[in-house]
Amino acid sequence: MEDTSNEKHSSFWGIMVIAGTVIGGGMFALPVDLAGSWFFWGAFILIIAWFSMLHSGLLLLEANLNYPVGSSFNTITKDLIGNKWNIISGFTVAFVLYILTYAYISANGAIISETISMNLGQHVNPRVIGISTALFVASILWFSSLAASRITSLFLGVKIISFVIVFGSFFFQVDYSILRDIAGSAEGNASYFPYVFMALPVCLASFGFHGNIPSLIICYGKRKDKLIKSIVFGSLLALVIYLFWLYCTMGNISREGFKNIISSGGNVDSLVKSFLGTNQHGIIEFFLLLFSNLAVASSFFGVTLGLFDYLADLFKFDNSPGGRLKTILLTFLPPASLYLIFPNGFIYGIGGAGLCATIWAVIIPAFLALKARKKFPDKMFTVWGGHIIPCIVMLFGVAVIVCWFGSTFNLLPKFG
């Protein structure tokens, strides 16, 4: 039940952990939230979000490498920018990881129960499924964090195979009149750009891998070459798959069709049902359901691993079976309880995470890197671009916060 640092891991393993964490529930939130801006503007803002989140992750790594292996966000923030900021960042870190854990419990309950219903004709309460999957993930994580990471990598591998099979088929069925929304343009509804802003927080949350950086350092030690490769290529793989996913979804389901998905709550099962409504059968239907289940499951493992490591460091729980059990209970009880009260909060959870993630995963890493550069002149690694990159990252964060409040208070146009 112990996890020891093993510097023999290849970079491929780290890339899979980052990509496996990123490529998950966000895939199902993105087409729904980007339906208003549609494909070309949606792809543009997604690339902007990736660039900003990649560099905020590298800035966090830059600061983290100045501290002992195993130091978490809490330790670094307290030392570099003081206890007040540490309390703020600690709250936002916990909120984001907890709300994402809740969102993935919700998504697992919805998609697995839908899969059982479609294939076995049996209705199972999604809450039972959601809590059962949470118990399964908790037991794996209690046994070994490394086992959870390896399962994430395995799920990602199978998920990519399923993705290629399913969307290789959808790729050749893309209707360019749908992708370009010719019907909407003909009706004078082609003002896509204003909807970009309401989707910005979800785009940010869809690249949330920052909670896994301390876990990667535990695995690799301070081998910065492997750590940098893991972050860069893991997030880049996620971006490529996201863009391909948008191309396939928005080329098969019309912009008007997304209004029905939004009106039904926008949960994972609604989007999958819409895909199955495009007359897909047999092997394609099987792999679509497999992909949908694994997409959510891999992110679930990745997010809970980050939350587990954060809480263990925050409360100084040891790595004994008893210490790990305390961390597990603190990791899973709050989001599982919230899920039992509000079972259909996937889209809301992802969107809400975007706001707080802006603080701890975008703005604070930029501050940490700037402070670390002054405190540690003999630093191991410095992100390129001098002060320009931290400033760009912070500006992106401020823009996301403004957009989130604008959307929340109905100051921005909402599609559907």
TORVEX-88829 format. One line per 8 residues: number of its first residue (from 1); their letters; for each residue x negated, y, z negated of C-alpha. Coordinates in nm, 3 decimals. Layout:
! residues N
NUM> a> X/Y/Z  ...
! end
This chain:
! residues 416
1> medtsnek> 0.000/0.000/0.000  -0.300/0.226/0.031  -0.392/0.446/0.323  -0.759/0.511/0.379  -0.923/0.740/0.625  -1.039/0.554/0.931  -1.253/0.759/1.162  -1.258/0.476/1.417
9> hssfwgim> -0.913/0.567/1.544  -0.922/0.681/1.905  -0.786/1.016/2.018  -0.504/0.825/2.190  -0.358/0.736/1.851  -0.345/1.102/1.744  -0.196/1.206/2.078  0.078/0.947/2.028
17> viagtvig> 0.150/1.069/1.673  0.184/1.432/1.787  0.385/1.347/2.099  0.596/1.094/1.909  0.686/1.355/1.649  0.765/1.624/1.907  0.947/1.412/2.165  1.259/1.314/1.981
25> ggmfalpv> 1.581/1.477/1.877  1.467/1.802/2.033  1.515/1.640/2.373  1.887/1.617/2.308  1.916/1.968/2.166  1.726/2.136/2.451  1.959/2.067/2.747  2.258/2.174/2.537
33> dlagswff> 2.099/2.497/2.414  1.936/2.578/2.749  2.254/2.512/2.948  2.331/2.884/2.958  1.990/2.989/3.093  1.986/2.676/3.312  1.684/2.505/3.463  1.442/2.770/3.592
41> wgafilii> 1.475/3.019/3.307  1.493/2.728/3.063  1.164/2.585/3.194  1.003/2.929/3.170  1.095/2.987/2.805  1.001/2.628/2.717  0.648/2.684/2.852  0.621/3.008/2.652
49> awfsmlhs> 0.729/2.820/2.336  0.479/2.539/2.402  0.190/2.782/2.451  0.271/2.966/2.128  0.329/2.652/1.920  0.015/2.484/2.054  -0.197/2.779/1.948  -0.028/2.820/1.611
57> gllllean> -0.110/2.451/1.551  -0.474/2.508/1.650  -0.488/2.813/1.419  -0.355/2.598/1.135  -0.618/2.334/1.214  -0.888/2.605/1.212  -0.791/2.706/0.858  -0.740/2.348/0.739
65> lnypvgss> -1.087/2.230/0.842  -1.244/2.461/0.582  -1.092/2.253/0.300  -1.136/1.898/0.169  -0.967/1.615/0.358  -0.613/1.570/0.225  -0.552/1.939/0.150  -0.205/2.038/0.261
73> fntitkdl> -0.037/2.361/0.364  0.034/2.438/-0.002  -0.331/2.420/-0.108  -0.464/2.626/0.184  -0.197/2.898/0.168  -0.241/2.953/-0.205  -0.617/2.996/-0.168  -0.617/3.219/0.142
81> ignkwnii> -0.317/3.451/0.110  -0.209/3.423/-0.252  0.066/3.268/-0.457  0.353/3.492/-0.337  0.302/3.395/0.024  0.247/3.037/-0.090  0.591/3.033/-0.255  0.750/3.174/0.062
89> sgftvafv> 0.566/2.932/0.289  0.628/2.644/0.050  1.002/2.708/0.062  1.006/2.730/0.442  0.789/2.418/0.485  1.015/2.217/0.257  1.331/2.358/0.416  1.217/2.281/0.772
97> lyiltyay> 1.101/1.927/0.699  1.407/1.853/0.485  1.653/1.995/0.739  1.483/1.803/1.023  1.499/1.484/0.817  1.871/1.552/0.765  1.915/1.621/1.137  1.749/1.292/1.234
105> isangaii> 1.954/1.093/0.983  2.261/1.250/1.146  2.135/1.177/1.496  2.045/0.817/1.409  2.390/0.757/1.264  2.558/0.898/1.576  2.351/0.727/1.845  2.312/0.383/1.682
113> setismnl> 2.682/0.359/1.596  2.766/0.463/1.954  2.528/0.196/2.088  2.691/-0.073/1.873  3.037/0.040/1.980  2.949/0.035/2.352  2.771/-0.300/2.351  2.951/-0.502/2.083
121> gqhvnprv> 3.288/-0.330/2.078  3.261/-0.290/1.700  3.317/0.044/1.529  3.067/0.108/1.251  3.085/0.418/1.035  2.796/0.647/1.144  2.730/0.735/0.780  2.657/0.371/0.699
129> igistalf> 2.415/0.354/0.991  2.251/0.686/0.902  2.188/0.590/0.540  2.069/0.242/0.643  1.810/0.384/0.882  1.695/0.626/0.611  1.645/0.333/0.372  1.451/0.143/0.639
137> vasilwfs> 1.218/0.434/0.713  1.173/0.500/0.340  1.069/0.138/0.276  0.812/0.146/0.558  0.673/0.479/0.438  0.654/0.354/0.078  0.454/0.053/0.191  0.207/0.250/0.405
145> slaasrit> 0.185/0.589/0.573  -0.045/0.431/0.831  0.223/0.171/0.910  0.474/0.452/0.968  0.227/0.625/1.202  0.167/0.304/1.397  0.541/0.242/1.430  0.578/0.599/1.562
153> slflgvki> 0.310/0.523/1.823  0.478/0.192/1.915  0.818/0.358/1.950  0.668/0.628/2.170  0.510/0.367/2.398  0.839/0.180/2.446  1.021/0.512/2.473  0.796/0.628/2.757
161> isfvivfg> 0.855/0.299/2.945  1.231/0.341/2.898  1.202/0.706/3.002  1.022/0.616/3.326  1.281/0.349/3.415  1.586/0.559/3.331  1.479/0.895/3.462  1.295/0.748/3.755
169> sfffqvdy> 1.646/0.648/3.859  1.800/0.985/3.765  1.515/1.169/3.939  1.626/1.037/4.278  1.989/1.124/4.203  1.924/1.490/4.125  2.172/1.709/4.310  2.002/2.038/4.396
177> silrdiag> 2.337/2.214/4.425  2.390/2.125/4.055  2.032/2.211/3.958  2.063/2.552/4.122  2.420/2.589/3.994  2.550/2.686/4.338  2.910/2.652/4.221  2.850/2.897/3.936
185> saegnasy> 2.665/3.137/4.165  2.953/3.134/4.411  3.190/3.231/4.129  2.964/3.516/4.019  2.853/3.347/3.695  2.482/3.337/3.770  2.359/3.571/3.496  2.131/3.317/3.328
193> fpyvfmal> 1.860/3.532/3.171  2.056/3.668/2.868  2.107/3.310/2.744  1.730/3.258/2.713  1.719/3.441/2.381  1.973/3.227/2.198  1.772/2.914/2.290  1.437/3.044/2.168
201> pvclasfg> 1.462/2.909/1.807  1.551/2.560/1.933  1.261/2.568/2.182  1.028/2.653/1.894  1.168/2.378/1.670  1.130/2.129/1.955  0.751/2.165/1.934  0.727/2.114/1.559
209> fhgnipsl> 0.422/1.893/1.496  0.245/2.115/1.239  0.345/1.905/0.939  0.138/1.619/1.081  -0.192/1.809/1.099  -0.300/1.723/0.739  -0.209/1.358/0.809  -0.429/1.359/1.120
217> iicygkrk> -0.717/1.503/0.920  -0.672/1.224/0.664  -0.698/0.976/0.951  -0.986/1.131/1.148  -1.172/1.316/0.876  -1.324/1.638/1.012  -1.388/1.508/1.362  -1.264/1.824/1.528
225> dkliksiv> -1.300/1.688/1.883  -1.041/1.416/1.820  -0.816/1.649/1.622  -0.814/1.912/1.899  -0.751/1.650/2.168  -0.463/1.506/1.968  -0.292/1.844/1.932  -0.355/1.972/2.286
233> fgsllalv> -0.273/1.657/2.481  0.003/1.541/2.245  0.191/1.871/2.281  0.115/1.889/2.655  0.258/1.540/2.706  0.570/1.655/2.522  0.601/1.962/2.746  0.574/1.757/3.067
241> iylfwlyc> 0.837/1.509/2.947  1.066/1.793/2.832  1.047/1.962/3.173  1.115/1.635/3.352  1.405/1.572/3.114  1.557/1.913/3.188  1.517/1.849/3.561  1.705/1.517/3.535
249> tmgnisre> 1.978/1.629/3.295  2.053/1.957/3.472  2.034/1.790/3.810  2.295/1.527/3.716  2.530/1.708/3.477  2.677/2.038/3.597  2.645/2.359/3.400  3.022/2.353/3.347
257> gfkniiss> 2.993/1.993/3.228  2.772/2.106/2.943  3.060/2.313/2.808  3.241/1.989/2.724  2.933/1.857/2.545  2.904/2.180/2.345  3.272/2.180/2.255  3.246/1.822/2.123
265> ggnvdslv> 2.972/1.924/1.879  2.664/1.880/2.097  2.543/1.572/1.910  2.322/1.307/2.070  2.604/1.066/2.147  2.795/1.334/2.344  2.505/1.389/2.583  2.447/1.016/2.628
273> ksflgtnq> 2.817/0.964/2.704  2.797/1.235/2.972  2.501/1.059/3.132  2.680/0.727/3.127  2.972/0.903/3.290  2.755/0.951/3.602  2.828/0.589/3.696  2.514/0.431/3.552
281> hgiieffl> 2.543/0.058/3.478  2.346/-0.250/3.388  1.972/-0.211/3.333  1.980/0.171/3.355  2.251/0.193/3.090  2.052/-0.042/2.862  1.730/0.158/2.891  1.915/0.488/2.848
289> llfsnlav> 2.055/0.366/2.518  1.714/0.223/2.420  1.543/0.551/2.503  1.802/0.755/2.312  1.762/0.542/2.000  1.382/0.542/2.008  1.360/0.915/2.084  1.536/0.994/1.759
297> assffgvt> 1.365/0.717/1.560  1.009/0.820/1.650  1.070/1.181/1.548  1.235/1.058/1.229  0.919/0.867/1.132  0.693/1.158/1.229  0.887/1.426/1.037  0.930/1.217/0.721
305> lglfdyla> 0.558/1.129/0.724  0.474/1.501/0.725  0.726/1.570/0.446  0.595/1.275/0.241  0.233/1.397/0.259  0.338/1.755/0.179  0.536/1.656/-0.131  0.264/1.418/-0.253
313> dlfkfdns> 0.012/1.703/-0.242  0.253/1.960/-0.387  0.347/1.751/-0.692  0.012/1.569/-0.716  0.170/1.224/-0.700  -0.096/0.952/-0.674  -0.113/0.682/-0.407  -0.009/0.398/-0.639
321> pggrlkti> 0.319/0.212/-0.571  0.484/0.410/-0.851  0.349/0.741/-0.724  0.457/0.666/-0.367  0.805/0.569/-0.494  0.842/0.909/-0.664  0.743/1.080/-0.338  0.984/0.863/-0.138
329> lltflppa> 1.277/0.948/-0.364  1.196/1.320/-0.341  1.160/1.289/0.038  1.486/1.112/0.117  1.744/1.179/-0.157  1.817/1.549/-0.078  1.867/1.511/0.302  2.058/1.182/0.261
337> slylifpn> 2.294/1.345/0.010  2.351/1.641/0.245  2.422/1.399/0.529  2.693/1.223/0.330  2.867/1.560/0.285  2.805/1.701/0.639  2.748/1.408/0.879  2.752/1.599/1.211
345> gfiygigg> 2.492/1.866/1.164  2.226/1.767/1.417  2.239/2.075/1.643  2.284/2.310/1.347  1.994/2.143/1.167  1.758/2.182/1.463  1.860/2.546/1.511  1.828/2.634/1.142
353> aglcatiw> 1.486/2.468/1.127  1.374/2.700/1.406  1.409/3.008/1.185  1.206/2.882/0.890  0.960/2.704/1.118  0.884/3.047/1.263  0.749/3.158/0.928  0.539/2.858/0.823
361> aviipafl> 0.447/2.712/1.163  0.392/3.035/1.361  0.336/3.350/1.157  0.156/3.210/0.851  -0.094/2.994/1.049  -0.203/3.308/1.233  -0.259/3.487/0.900  -0.440/3.184/0.756
369> alkarkkf> -0.682/3.165/1.048  -0.763/3.537/1.027  -0.823/3.512/0.651  -1.031/3.195/0.689  -1.256/3.366/0.944  -1.347/3.627/0.682  -1.383/3.384/0.391  -1.573/3.108/0.574
377> pdkmftvw> -1.834/3.258/0.809  -1.981/2.910/0.875  -1.650/2.764/0.991  -1.636/2.440/1.188  -1.390/2.552/1.455  -1.250/2.880/1.587  -0.959/2.912/1.828  -1.052/3.096/2.148
385> gghiipci> -0.944/3.453/2.220  -1.060/3.628/1.905  -0.779/3.828/1.740  -0.568/3.829/2.057  -0.430/3.476/2.018  -0.318/3.520/1.653  -0.148/3.847/1.752  0.033/3.683/2.046
393> vmlfgvav> 0.147/3.399/1.820  0.277/3.643/1.557  0.463/3.847/1.819  0.628/3.529/1.943  0.732/3.449/1.587  0.887/3.791/1.535  1.077/3.757/1.866  1.219/3.421/1.754
401> ivcwfgst> 1.337/3.565/1.420  1.508/3.857/1.597  1.677/3.615/1.840  1.791/3.384/1.560  1.962/3.668/1.373  2.103/3.805/1.698  2.257/3.467/1.776  2.381/3.409/1.420
409> fnllpkfg> 2.561/3.745/1.405  2.699/3.707/1.760  2.488/3.988/1.901  2.363/3.761/2.180  2.577/3.595/2.446  2.664/3.231/2.375  2.725/2.981/2.652  3.032/2.761/2.630
! end
